[in-house]
Amino acid sequence: MSFKAMILLTRRPDMTHEQYEQWWLATHVPLAKQLPGLRGATFNVVQNPSAGEPDGITELWFDTREAFDDCLCERDWQASGGRFNGQCC
């Protein structure tokens, strides 16, 4: 059995969609690909989102829900700024 997480991502208010896309793909995605226990990942950029709509959608696959929860609470992941909703599980 496996676990798939779909995460809707919205940029900070001080960023444009283009700035967010650049940061996300160049900085955040390479870090996310190193998550412990990650079995697969897809990173989808939303084209021309309206205000308040997601700028990106991430799909992450893990063996179990517990593996997903554990990786997001890893000290190294938290220190990298890869926080899930700004907080640990």
N, C-alpha and C positions, 0 to 999 in steps of 0.2 A: 504494500500500500504506500502511496506517496501523498504529499501535501503540497498544494499550490496556493501561493498567496498572490493576490492582485492588489497592487497599491496605486492609488490615484495620487499624483503629485502636483502640487500647486506652488508656484514661485512666491517668493517674498514680495511684499508690496513695493519695495524699492527697486525691483528688477523688471526689465522688459522680458517678454517671452524669448526673444533672441538671446539675451544675456543668460537667462536661465538654461536654455537649451545648450549653449556653449559650455557653461559650468557643469551641467548634469552629465553631458556626454564625455567631456574631457577630463573631469576631476572625479565625479561621484561614481560613474559607471565602472571605471577600472577598479575602484575600491570594492564596489558591490560584488564584482566577479570573484573576489578573493574571500567572500564570506565562508566561514567554516561550515561544512556540510552542504553547501550549495550543489545541487545536481543539474540545474539548468536555469537559464535566465533569458528574458526577452525585455527589451527596453523600447517602448513605443512613444515617439514624439507626436503630440496632438498638433495638427496643423490649424493655425489661425484660431486659437481658443478665444472665446468671449471672456470678459471679466468674470472671475470667480470659477470658471471651468478649469479642469485639470490641464496642466501643460504637458504631462507625461503619464504614462501608465507602465508600471513595472510588473512583470510576472516572474515569480521566483518559485522554483521547485526544490523541495527537501524530502527526505525519506519520511519524516513525521512532523506533526505540528510542534512537538517538543523540540526537535532539531531546529526548526524555524525560530521558536521563542529563545532557545539557548544562544543562537548565533547573534541575535539582535541585542542580547545583553552582554556580549563579549566586551571586555574592557577595551581592547584594541579598536573594535568597531565604534564604540562610543567615543573614544578619544579622537577618532578620525573625523568626527562630525557627521557620521552616518547614522544619526539617530532616527528612530522610528517615531514620528510625531513628537520629537523633542524629548522623549523620555524612555527610560528602560522599561522593559516588560515587568 
